[in-house]
Every structure is written in C-alpha cells, then in structure tokens.
Amino acid sequence: MKALQVTAYGEIKDSLAFNEVAKPSIQAKDVLIEVKAAAINPIDKVIILGYLKGMIPIPMPSTLAYDVSGIVVEIGADVKGFEIGDAVYSRVPQEQMGTLTQFVAVDSTVVAKKPENVSFEEAASIPLAGLTAFQCLEHVGIKANDKVLIHAGSGGVGSFAIQYAKSKGAYVYTTTSTENVEWVKALGADRVIDYKKEDYKNIVTDADSVFDTLGKEYSTDAFGVIKTGGKVVSIAGPMDEATAHAFGMADYTLPEDLAQAIEAKKASYTFIWMHPSAEDLTTIKGLIEAGKIKPVIDKIYPFAESIAAFEHLATGRAKGKIVIKMN
Ligand SMILES: NC(=O)c1ccc[n+]([C@@H]2O[C@H](COP(=O)([O-])OP(=O)(O)OC[C@H]3O[C@@H](n4cnc5c(N)ncnc54)[C@H](OP(=O)(O)O)[C@@H]3O)[C@@H](O)[C@H]2O)c1
C-alpha cells in the first residue's frame, strides 16, 4: 500500500516521499482501520524539520500524521466495543504514528466511534486539535460566565476551543488577523480582536483564563490580562517544570520572566501536551452530534496531493484544519 513518508529530517520539499509499505498487522488490543481521511497538524511539520528528534525519535522513513477517520476492518483478540464495519476516528498514539496511508493499526483504547452527522473528512479534522482544546479548557475548569482569551481563534485548535468554551457558557475573547474576523465571529466568539489593528493587551482585562496557542511573548504577556489567581494554559510556550521533569529534563526551570509574571499574579501556568483519549473523543462526538461544535476545514486535498497539503500547513496561516482524503 502507498504511504506518505518522511525520509530524512529537513525542509518539506526535500523530506517527503510516497513509498510502498506493508499493510500493518494488529496486536491483541488493536483495530485495523481502513483510512478514509487523515488530517495534518503543526506537529507533523515540526517532526519533519527534526526539531523534536530528541523528544520524539522516529525511524526513517516513517509514515506521517496522527489523525484518522475510517472503517474498522479487523479486530484484535482483546478488543471490546468495536465491530467490523464501525465508522471510527482517532488521534493515534506516538508509536503508531502514520495515518497517511490505506490501513493503520491503532490501539482500540484511543479509538472512538465517529460522530454520525459529519463526513469522514470532517471527522478526521477533529482528534488532535479537538482533544487539545478540550483537555486544555477542561484543565482550567472552564465554566459559565468565565472570561477566557483564546489566541489564534482561526487555527485548528483555536476554532475548536472557541466553540467548546461557548458551549460551556464562557465569554470568549479571541485573536486573529483581519481577513478571518468575520468567520471567527460566526463561530461564536464574543469579542474578536484583529491583531493587525488592535492590541489584545488593551482590550482583555481580568480574564479568568488564557489559552496560549502562540508561545513566545504571548505566554508571559498572558499574565498581564488575567485576574489575580487566574490560570494560563499553554500548548506552545515554555514547558512548566512538572511537565519538563516528566519528559526527563531533570534540571529544567521556568524562564525567569515567566516565573516572575506567574508570581506577580499569584496565578497558575500549565503546559499541556495533549494525550490520545477515546473517552474524550466520545464526549466530543456528543458535542458534534448536538450541533455544539462544527468541524472547521480550510481545505481537503486528495492523497496524491499530500505534499502540497504540507506546504499549506507550513505557511502557518491555515483557517481551521487541513485534511487529506484517501481514495
Ligand atoms: N502541546 C500540544 O499538545 C499541542 C497540540 C496541538 C497544537 N500545538 C501547537 O499549538 C499551536 C497551534 O496549533 P494549531 O493546530 O491551532 O495551528 P494552526 O491551525 O496551524 O494555526 C494557524 C492559525 O494561527 C493563526 N495565527 C498565527 N499567528 C497568530 C497571531 N500572532 N495571533 C493570532 N493568530 C495567529 C493564523 O491566523 P492568521 O492567519 O489570522 O494570523 C492561523 O489561522 C502550534 O504551535 C502547535 O504546534 C500543541
């Protein structure tokens, strides 16, 4: 079967190839999924560039991508709750990375039934970004009437996070550039801040929480817009110490400016590395079927044009998700 693989660390144009690979065999806990659609995420780009090779070493060549939707075609001996023919979706675990192909073996404990009211392409757009947004906003305990700032509301994570925060009754501020303002408003955000014309730091005050999807100065600056005792959750900023230690960085300490900002606001800062979860995907399925969350897709590429999809991803300007449709 054909697979899109990274063949060496480097620029996208030099590092990707369509290769013939063997159909995977399943372990007792796995289901074999016939891939209908896959989605790509910024982490795929970072892996190709080699920036994560210390933390997430991969053999070369490796089939790319983590998000999948498809049909269960084989079931391992210990699998419960799935039947041949089930329509499913998943963010596959690191050791099973490689959804840009025809079949993928996935640990059934991170596979969920696909939302019934969306297409396979829409379902594939959800897992990694949706789980990230869901887990981060659950971490801050988002609830009705909270004021939350969600950065990059037009991104894959942000567009889901806005809808999830609204489903919980929060007041949502979000940042995006001029051309995205109207459609991001339509996702339900209460105050869309056009970062080309406005400075969110002059608009957001006393937020209960900030969802930092941008990192760099945005992580420290979040403490300028939250209330005393507020919460900042980041997926792109510096790791917090507990997370870094869990990743084996025993000597890691927070950057000093960030530590001072946290202390000045008696606030909390958590870096979250999303985790695959069938339970969370099943909750998300319910939200999608209830019409509370709609997948946001920028573009669907045929499998044969997957490399162009990665070039699109690399611009960093995706409006929602980039999806790849298998035959
Ligand atoms: N820790 C984790 O587990 C985890 C999980 C998922 C993602 N991430 C990371 O989180 C980040 C976001 O992921 P994603 O999938 O949402 O990325 P994405 O879909 O590629 O984000 C693209 C969006 O970012 C917006 N953007 C870029 N710069 C911006 C700025 N200065 N202010 C506001 N919006 C801006 C762009 O809007 P404009 O064109 O309008 O600027 C674009 O719509 C990435 O760095 C990713 O690696 C981490």
The ligand as a Gaussian input file, in Angstrom:
#p B3LYP/6-31G(d) Opt

LIG

0 1
 N        1.120000      20.922000      23.202000
 C        0.285000      20.244000      22.423000
 O       -0.158000      19.112000      22.761000
 C       -0.177000      20.844000      21.125000
 C       -1.284000      20.292000      20.462000
 C       -1.748000      20.925000      19.307000
 C       -1.080000      22.050000      18.815000
 N        0.004000      22.524000      19.461000
 C        0.691000      23.740000      18.993000
 O       -0.252000      24.805000      19.106000
 C       -0.077000      25.730000      18.063000
 C       -1.418000      25.963000      17.368000
 O       -1.821000      24.762000      16.723000
 P       -2.938000      24.809000      15.576000
 O       -3.143000      23.413000      15.108000
 O       -4.112000      25.603000      16.025000
 O       -2.140000      25.635000      14.467000
 P       -2.640000      26.193000      13.069000
 O       -4.001000      25.669000      12.759000
 O       -1.569000      25.954000      12.070000
 O       -2.724000      27.768000      13.340000
 C       -2.808000      28.608000      12.255000
 C       -3.527000      29.861000      12.692000
 O       -2.725000      30.613000      13.601000
 C       -3.109000      31.959000      13.484000
 N       -2.061000      32.853000      13.980000
 C       -0.765000      32.847000      13.652000
 N       -0.112000      33.846000      14.296000
 C       -1.055000      34.486000      15.047000
 C       -1.023000      35.597000      15.945000
 N        0.120000      36.254000      16.210000
 N       -2.171000      35.966000      16.569000
 C       -3.328000      35.297000      16.333000
 N       -3.432000      34.265000      15.465000
 C       -2.311000      33.864000      14.843000
 C       -3.319000      32.131000      11.996000
 O       -4.266000      33.157000      11.802000
 P       -3.865000      34.468000      10.940000
 O       -3.540000      33.953000       9.566000
 O       -5.089000      35.306000      11.038000
 O       -2.661000      35.054000      11.638000
 C       -3.850000      30.762000      11.534000
 O       -5.256000      30.762000      11.333000
 C        1.023000      25.176000      17.181000
 O        2.234000      25.762000      17.567000
 C        1.053000      23.688000      17.526000
 O        2.316000      23.098000      17.307000
 C        0.482000      21.944000      20.595000

